[in-house]
Amino acid sequence: MKNATPPAASNQGLSLGDVLETVRERGLEVSEATFRKYVQLGLLPRSVRVGTKGKHRGSLGLYPPSTVERIVLIKRLLAENFTIEEIKNEFLFLRNELDEIEARLDKIFSELGNFVRERYGTNHILGLDLGRAQSDAESLIVRLEKLRDGIVAAKNRRTPMPARVVGY
């Protein structure tokens, strides 16, 4: 569902160097020490060790491509005067939950899509229904992210937002 995969991303993830380079390309500066501190604090995911090809080559730590977006978000929130503790305790919980929901939905749609294609072919009505359901799920994630952003914006203002009715 994510549409912003950094160009350096492999199928398995990004190396630390790739993450830092992609963040730099977006006009932000994060040192390796700061990155590691964010991981230690739970603001960023830990790497997954992946073996490299070749005898005695060891393994490489890879991070999900969403790590870049997470760093951009952390830097933005810090610039808006949020403390690390506020980001960690109040906001990233929401981001972690949304990431988990999105990953689970991606897996469900992938597995259901494979099943429908294998069993019924590519032009079956179930495939169309599945496509609509996936579109609905993507819209829900976008709405939840907008709500999260609204919460962050309201918290930054430190004054109550006026009530606004949103139609369904």
N, C-alpha and C positions, 0 to 999 in steps of 0.2 A: 504494500500500500504506500510506502514511502516513495517519494519521487525525487529526492535529492541525494542520490548516491554519489559520493565523490568519485572523480574519474580514476583515481588510483586504486579504488576498491577491487579486491579480488573476490572470488566467490566465497572465500572463507573470512574475509575481514581486511582490516588495515593494520600495517605495522605502526609502531609508535612514531617513527619518522614520517610516514605517510599522513598520519593524523595531524602532526604538528605542521607539516608543509601545507596541508589543505586549509588549516586554520589560518596560517600566515597569508595564504592566497585570498582569504576573505578580509584581510586588513587587520587581523588581531594578532597579538603576540602572546604566546604561552610558552614558558620554559619547560624543559623536561621535568625539573624539580616541582614546579607548580602542578603539572599534569599528574605526576605521581602522588602529590599531596591530595589532589581532587579524588584520585582513585582510593587512596587510603581513607579519606573521609566518607566514601560512599557516594560521592557526587557523580562519579564516572564508573562504568563497569570495569571489572577486572578483565585482563586479557585471557584468551583461550590459547593454550599451547598447541601448536601444530607442528608436527615433524616435517623437516625439510628433506628433499630427495638427496640421496647420496650417503655413502657410508661415513659414519662419525660426524655428521653435519649438525646434529642436535635438533633443537626445535626453535620455533619463532612464536613470539607472543602476538596475537592478532586481536584487534578491537573491532566491534561492530561499526559499520559506517555511520550509524546514528550517533556515535561518540562525538563527531565533528559538530553536529547540530546541538548536542548537549553543551559543548564548550562554548559555542556562540551564545547560547541561552544564559549560561552561568555568567559570562562576561557582561552581557546586557543587564542582567539583574544586579550584578555588582555595581555597574555604572549608574543604576537607578537607586543606589544606596541601600540595597538589601545586604544583610550580613550573611556570611557563609552559613551560620546556624539557621537563619530564616530560610535560606535557599534549601538547605538540607532537610529541615524539619517540616516546613510548611509547603514547599512547592515541588521539590523533586519527588516526593511521594506520589503526587498526581502524575508527574511525567513517567515515573516507573510503572505505575498502574496502566497508563495509556499505552506505553510501549509493550507491556505484557499482553494486553487485550489485542493490540494490533498484530503482534506476532502469532498469537493463537488463532486469530481470524485468518491470517495469511495461510497458516498451515491447514486449517479446515477447508478453505476455498481451494487450495491447491489439491488436497487429497480428494475432495468431492469432484473437482473438475477432471482429474485424472480418471476417476471411477466412471463418471458419466461419458467421457470421450471413449474410454475402452469398451464400455458396455453398450452404449447407444450411438456412438459416432458424434460428429461435431455439430450437426444441425438438429439435435433433439430438443424438444421443448424444455426438458430439465436443464439443459445448458443455458437456455435463455433465462429461465427462472434463477438459476445460480448467478448469472451475470447481473441480474437486477438486485439480487440479495447482496452481492459483493459491492455494488454501487451504493446501496443503502448503508452498508456497514462503513464504507469509506466516508460517506456524508456524516454519519454519526460521529466518527473519530474527529472529523474536521470541526463539527459543532462542539464537541467536548474540548478540543484544543482551544477554540475561541472562548469558551467559558473560562477555561484555565487562564488564558491571557487576560480576560476581563478581571478575574480575581487578582492577578498580579498587578494590573494597572490600578485597580481600586485600592489595593493595599499600599501601593507606592504613593498615592495621593493622600493617604491617611485620613481622608474624609469620606463620609458615606456617599455612595453613588445614588443619584435619583433613581427611583423605581421606574422600570420600563417594561411594559408588557410585550412579549414576543409571541406572535401568532404561531400556531402549530399547523 
